[in-house]
Amino acid sequence: MFISPGRYVQGAGAVKELGRHISVLRCKNALLVVDPIGIKAVGEGIYKSLENMDITCHTEEFRRECCQEEIDRIAESAKKYASDIVVAVGGGKTIDIAKAVSYKMETKLAVIPTIAATDAPCSALSVIYTKDGVFESFLVLPKNPDLVLVDTEVITKAPVRLFVSGMGDALSTWFEADTSFKSCTCGMQQTLSTLAAQSLARTCYETIITNGYEAKLAVERGVVTEAVERVTEANTLLSGLGFESGGLAAAHSFQDGVTVLEETHKYFHGEKVSFGVIFQLVLENRPEKEINEVLDFCLKVGLPVSLEDIGVVDIDKPRLWKVAVATAGPEETIHSEPFEVTPEKVFAALLVANALGKEAKNKFNK
């Protein structure tokens, strides 16, 4: 099976067209779920666009964590205002909250990412955490967003670290989809992958590797170039379609597992996934050439290549074993690997991946 958003719109100034695209969906009463920083970047364009199309709106600010308590709170607002569409404005967790609220209230859903830091905007999936920020579960939704609208002018105004983090998340797409395809493992929608998903996942990787560094330089300077457009599409659309219809494997399981260490909570999803890719390649005993290509790219754009890079400075056996057990949990996507995965194998691969990353970083810094 292959699934995707109903409509994907990307380009400089695209947010000014929001009202027109919502009108196509025949919605007239929007609930905006926003993070305070994101709405400052796009609020004027959004409100004016909705007003021009006679669409009423109410705004609800997202409060930090995508947890069940927050979903219930915002759902009450959607009910109060009889909203027929929920519009997410912000980053990955804001988007995940809006998806869950839309699902609960049976409304349509529009997503306006203000950063290109994850592939969350296009997927039919919310990642649910506890209110303390520890991974809890995946909420697999019956459909993808009705509209995803990405304004690349807005993307370039966000911190470059977020853009680079998005490349870290997208970096995993091909390797995880490839693993799932080879092992005939069901993806997030519990179906086998299509050739279309595999092609998109491969294109995602090639786009990141080819355009990533130049795009980073452009975002650092606050300008939109063709490289920025391509990497934004890779981070958002290609990665979203590739992982959801292609499948996940070890890299994202590591991201989930390492959240048991509190010091990693200040690092972004894609930064943890970046090291997760290196871990997966070691776990699968991939060719040295593939591992080195990933290491070289990560170092060039500033993505983590070692546990220390995501805050895990104290690497003693009990703490790392705790991560290994969580990464190999029975519900984790690491079991898409075409061999039996145990905490012992995970523990060993984490140590080797960390050693390779530290060695590559030392050479890079000389």
C-alpha positions as CSV (number, residue, x, y, z in Angstrom):
1,M,0.0,0.0,0.0
2,F,1.1,3.6,-0.7
3,I,-0.5,6.5,1.2
4,S,0.1,10.2,1.1
5,P,-1.4,13.7,2.0
6,G,-4.3,14.9,-0.1
7,R,-2.4,18.0,-1.3
8,Y,1.2,19.1,-0.8
9,V,2.1,22.7,-1.6
10,Q,5.6,24.2,-1.3
11,G,7.3,27.4,-2.2
12,A,8.3,30.9,-1.0
13,G,5.2,32.8,0.2
14,A,3.0,29.7,0.1
15,V,1.4,30.5,3.5
16,K,-0.5,33.3,1.9
17,E,-2.6,30.7,-0.1
18,L,-3.8,28.9,3.0
19,G,-7.4,30.2,2.8
20,R,-7.8,29.2,-0.8
21,H,-6.6,25.6,-0.1
22,I,-8.9,25.3,2.9
23,S,-11.8,26.5,0.9
24,V,-11.2,23.7,-1.6
25,L,-11.7,21.3,1.4
26,R,-15.1,23.1,2.0
27,C,-14.2,24.0,5.6
28,K,-15.3,27.3,7.2
29,N,-14.2,27.1,10.9
30,A,-10.6,26.5,11.7
31,L,-8.9,25.7,15.0
32,L,-5.2,26.7,14.8
33,V,-2.9,24.6,17.0
34,V,0.2,26.7,17.2
35,D,3.6,26.9,19.0
36,P,4.3,30.5,20.1
37,I,7.5,30.9,18.0
38,G,6.0,29.4,14.8
39,I,2.9,31.5,14.8
40,K,5.0,34.7,15.1
41,A,6.7,33.7,11.8
42,V,3.5,33.1,9.8
43,G,0.6,34.4,11.8
44,E,0.0,37.6,9.8
45,G,-0.1,35.7,6.5
46,I,-2.4,33.0,7.9
47,Y,-5.0,35.3,9.5
48,K,-5.2,37.5,6.5
49,S,-5.5,34.6,4.1
50,L,-8.3,33.0,6.2
51,E,-10.1,36.3,6.5
52,N,-10.0,36.9,2.7
53,M,-11.9,33.6,2.3
54,D,-14.4,34.2,5.1
55,I,-13.0,31.4,7.2
56,T,-13.3,31.9,11.0
57,C,-10.6,30.7,13.2
58,H,-9.7,30.2,16.9
59,T,-6.1,29.7,18.2
60,E,-4.9,27.3,20.8
61,E,-1.3,27.3,22.0
62,F,0.5,24.0,22.2
63,R,2.1,23.4,25.7
64,R,5.4,21.7,25.2
65,E,4.7,17.9,25.1
66,C,2.7,15.6,22.8
67,C,1.0,13.6,25.6
68,Q,-2.6,12.4,26.2
69,E,-3.4,15.2,28.6
70,E,-2.6,17.8,26.0
71,I,-4.5,16.0,23.3
72,D,-7.6,16.0,25.5
73,R,-7.2,19.6,26.4
74,I,-7.0,20.9,22.8
75,A,-9.8,18.5,21.7
76,E,-12.1,20.3,24.2
77,S,-11.4,23.6,22.3
78,A,-12.2,22.0,19.0
79,K,-15.5,20.8,20.4
80,K,-16.3,24.2,22.0
81,Y,-15.7,26.1,18.7
82,A,-17.3,23.4,16.5
83,S,-14.2,23.4,14.3
84,D,-14.4,21.5,11.0
85,I,-10.6,21.7,10.4
86,V,-7.6,21.6,12.7
87,V,-4.6,23.5,11.4
88,A,-1.2,22.7,12.8
89,V,1.3,25.6,12.8
90,G,4.8,24.7,14.2
91,G,7.2,21.8,14.6
92,G,6.9,18.1,14.9
93,K,5.2,17.8,18.3
94,T,2.7,20.6,17.5
95,I,1.9,18.7,14.3
96,D,1.5,15.4,16.1
97,I,-0.8,17.0,18.7
98,A,-3.0,18.5,15.9
99,K,-3.2,15.2,14.1
100,A,-4.3,13.4,17.2
101,V,-6.9,16.1,18.0
102,S,-8.2,16.0,14.4
103,Y,-8.6,12.2,14.6
104,K,-10.3,12.4,17.9
105,M,-12.8,15.1,16.8
106,E,-13.2,13.7,13.2
107,T,-12.3,16.9,11.5
108,K,-10.1,17.6,8.4
109,L,-6.5,18.5,9.0
110,A,-4.0,21.0,7.5
111,V,-0.4,21.2,8.4
112,I,1.9,24.2,8.2
113,P,5.4,23.3,9.3
114,T,7.5,26.3,10.4
115,I,10.6,24.2,10.4
116,A,11.9,21.4,8.1
117,A,13.2,19.4,11.1
118,T,11.1,16.2,10.7
119,D,9.0,14.2,8.3
120,A,6.0,14.5,10.6
121,P,3.9,16.9,8.4
122,C,2.9,14.4,5.7
123,S,2.4,11.2,7.8
124,A,-0.7,9.5,9.3
125,L,1.1,9.0,12.5
126,S,1.5,10.8,15.9
127,V,4.3,10.0,18.3
128,I,2.9,10.1,21.8
129,Y,5.1,10.7,24.9
130,T,4.5,10.9,28.6
131,K,4.2,14.4,30.0
132,D,7.8,14.0,31.1
133,G,9.0,13.5,27.5
134,V,9.6,9.7,27.5
135,F,8.4,7.8,24.4
136,E,5.1,6.0,25.0
137,S,3.5,4.9,21.8
138,F,2.7,5.4,18.1
139,L,-0.8,6.6,17.2
140,V,-1.4,5.2,13.7
141,L,-4.1,7.3,12.1
142,P,-6.6,6.2,9.4
143,K,-5.6,8.9,6.9
144,N,-2.9,11.5,6.1
145,P,-3.3,15.2,6.4
146,D,-5.7,16.7,3.9
147,L,-3.3,19.6,3.2
148,V,0.4,20.1,3.9
149,L,1.6,23.7,3.1
150,V,5.3,24.5,3.3
151,D,6.5,28.1,3.0
152,T,10.3,27.9,2.3
153,E,10.7,31.6,3.2
154,V,9.6,30.7,6.7
155,I,11.8,27.6,6.8
156,T,14.9,29.7,6.2
157,K,14.0,32.0,9.1
158,A,14.2,29.1,11.6
159,P,17.5,28.2,13.3
160,V,19.8,26.2,10.9
161,R,20.2,23.5,13.6
162,L,16.5,22.6,13.0
163,F,17.0,22.4,9.2
164,V,20.0,20.2,9.7
165,S,18.2,18.0,12.2
166,G,15.6,17.4,9.5
167,M,18.3,16.1,7.3
168,G,19.3,13.7,10.1
169,D,15.7,12.3,10.1
170,A,15.6,12.1,6.3
171,L,19.0,10.4,6.2
172,S,17.4,7.3,7.7
173,T,14.5,7.0,5.2
174,W,16.3,5.0,2.6
175,F,18.2,2.6,4.9
176,E,15.1,1.8,6.9
177,A,12.8,1.4,3.9
178,D,15.5,-0.8,2.2
179,T,15.7,-3.0,5.3
180,S,12.0,-3.3,5.5
181,F,11.7,-4.2,1.8
182,K,14.4,-6.9,2.0
183,S,12.8,-8.5,5.1
184,C,9.3,-8.2,3.7
185,T,8.3,-6.5,6.9
186,C,5.0,-4.6,7.1
187,G,5.4,-0.8,7.4
188,M,3.6,1.7,9.6
189,Q,0.2,0.9,7.9
190,Q,0.8,-2.9,8.4
191,T,1.2,-3.6,4.7
192,L,4.1,-4.4,2.4
193,S,6.0,-1.6,0.6
194,T,5.5,-0.5,-3.0
195,L,8.2,0.2,-5.5
196,A,7.0,3.8,-5.5
197,A,7.9,4.1,-1.8
198,Q,11.3,2.5,-2.3
199,S,12.1,4.9,-5.2
200,L,11.0,8.0,-3.1
201,A,13.1,6.8,-0.2
202,R,16.2,6.4,-2.4
203,T,15.6,9.8,-4.0
204,C,15.3,11.3,-0.5
205,Y,18.8,10.0,0.4
206,E,20.4,11.1,-2.9
207,T,18.8,14.6,-2.5
208,I,20.1,15.0,1.0
209,I,23.7,13.8,0.2
210,T,23.9,15.9,-3.0
211,N,22.2,19.2,-1.8
212,G,22.5,19.1,2.0
213,Y,25.6,21.1,2.6
214,E,24.8,23.8,0.0
215,A,21.3,24.1,1.5
216,K,22.7,24.5,5.0
217,L,24.9,27.4,3.8
218,A,21.8,29.1,2.3
219,V,19.7,28.7,5.4
220,E,22.5,30.1,7.5
221,R,22.2,33.2,5.3
222,G,18.4,33.3,5.4
223,V,17.9,32.8,1.6
224,V,15.9,30.4,-0.5
225,T,17.9,28.6,-3.2
226,E,17.1,25.6,-5.3
227,A,19.1,23.5,-2.9
228,V,16.9,24.7,0.0
229,E,13.7,23.8,-2.0
230,R,15.1,20.3,-2.7
231,V,16.2,19.6,0.8
232,T,13.0,21.0,2.3
233,E,11.0,18.6,0.0
234,A,13.3,15.7,1.0
235,N,13.0,16.5,4.7
236,T,9.3,16.9,4.6
237,L,7.6,15.1,1.6
238,L,10.1,12.4,0.4
239,S,11.0,11.4,3.9
240,G,7.4,11.3,5.0
241,L,6.2,9.2,2.1
242,G,9.3,7.0,2.2
243,F,9.1,6.1,5.9
244,E,5.4,5.7,6.1
245,S,4.9,3.5,3.0
246,G,8.4,2.0,3.1
247,G,8.8,1.2,6.8
248,L,11.0,1.9,9.8
249,A,13.8,-0.2,11.3
250,A,16.7,0.2,13.8
251,A,17.5,3.9,13.4
252,H,14.2,5.1,14.8
253,S,14.1,2.4,17.5
254,F,17.3,3.9,18.8
255,Q,15.7,7.3,18.9
256,D,12.9,5.9,21.0
257,G,15.2,3.8,23.2
258,V,17.7,6.6,24.0
259,T,15.0,8.8,25.4
260,V,15.3,6.7,28.6
261,L,18.4,8.9,29.3
262,E,17.1,12.3,30.4
263,E,20.2,14.1,29.1
264,T,19.1,13.3,25.5
265,H,15.8,15.1,25.8
266,K,17.3,18.5,24.8
267,Y,18.4,17.1,21.5
268,F,16.1,17.1,18.5
269,H,14.5,14.0,17.0
270,G,16.6,14.1,13.8
271,E,19.8,14.5,15.8
272,K,19.2,11.3,17.6
273,V,18.1,9.5,14.5
274,S,21.3,10.6,12.8
275,F,23.4,8.5,15.2
276,G,20.7,5.9,14.9
277,V,21.5,5.5,11.2
278,I,25.2,4.8,12.0
279,F,24.0,2.3,14.6
280,Q,21.7,0.6,12.1
281,L,24.5,0.3,9.5
282,V,26.8,-1.3,12.1
283,L,24.0,-3.6,13.3
284,E,23.4,-4.8,9.7
285,N,27.1,-5.1,9.0
286,R,26.8,-2.8,6.0
287,P,29.8,-2.1,3.7
288,E,32.4,0.2,5.1
289,K,31.9,2.5,2.1
290,E,28.3,3.1,3.0
291,I,29.1,3.8,6.6
292,N,31.9,6.2,5.7
293,E,29.6,8.1,3.3
294,V,27.1,8.7,6.1
295,L,29.8,9.6,8.6
296,D,31.4,12.1,6.1
297,F,28.1,13.8,5.4
298,C,27.0,14.1,9.0
299,L,30.3,15.7,10.0
300,K,30.2,18.1,7.0
301,V,26.7,19.4,7.9
302,G,27.1,19.1,11.7
303,L,25.0,16.1,12.6
304,P,25.8,13.8,15.6
305,V,28.0,10.8,14.9
306,S,28.6,9.7,18.5
307,L,26.7,9.2,21.7
308,E,28.6,12.2,23.2
309,D,27.1,14.3,20.4
310,I,23.6,13.7,21.8
311,G,24.5,14.3,25.4
312,V,25.5,10.8,26.6
313,V,28.9,11.6,28.1
314,D,28.8,9.0,30.8
315,I,28.8,5.7,28.8
316,D,28.8,3.1,31.5
317,K,27.5,-0.4,30.9
318,P,24.3,-0.2,33.1
319,R,23.1,3.0,31.4
320,L,23.9,1.8,27.9
321,W,22.3,-1.5,28.6
322,K,19.2,0.3,29.6
323,V,19.2,2.0,26.2
324,A,19.8,-1.3,24.5
325,V,16.8,-3.0,26.2
326,A,14.5,-0.1,25.3
327,T,15.7,0.0,21.7
328,A,15.1,-3.7,21.3
329,G,11.6,-3.5,23.0
330,P,9.0,-6.0,21.6
331,E,6.9,-3.2,19.9
332,E,9.9,-1.4,18.4
333,T,10.5,-1.2,14.6
334,I,14.0,-2.6,15.0
335,H,12.3,-6.0,14.5
336,S,12.0,-5.1,10.9
337,E,15.6,-6.2,10.6
338,P,16.0,-9.5,8.7
339,F,17.5,-11.3,11.7
340,E,16.7,-11.8,15.3
341,V,17.5,-8.6,17.4
342,T,18.4,-8.9,21.0
343,P,19.6,-6.3,23.6
344,E,23.0,-8.0,23.4
345,K,23.3,-7.3,19.7
346,V,22.1,-3.7,20.1
347,F,24.5,-3.1,23.0
348,A,27.5,-4.3,20.9
349,A,26.4,-2.3,17.8
350,L,26.0,0.9,19.9
351,L,29.6,0.6,21.2
352,V,31.0,0.0,17.8
353,A,29.0,2.8,16.1
354,N,30.1,5.2,18.9
355,A,33.7,4.2,18.4
356,L,33.5,4.7,14.6
357,G,31.8,8.1,15.0
358,K,34.5,9.3,17.5
359,E,37.3,8.1,15.2
360,A,35.8,9.8,12.2
361,K,35.3,13.0,14.1
362,N,38.9,13.1,15.3
363,K,40.1,12.7,11.7
364,F,37.7,15.4,10.5
365,N,38.8,17.9,13.1
366,K,42.5,17.5,12.3
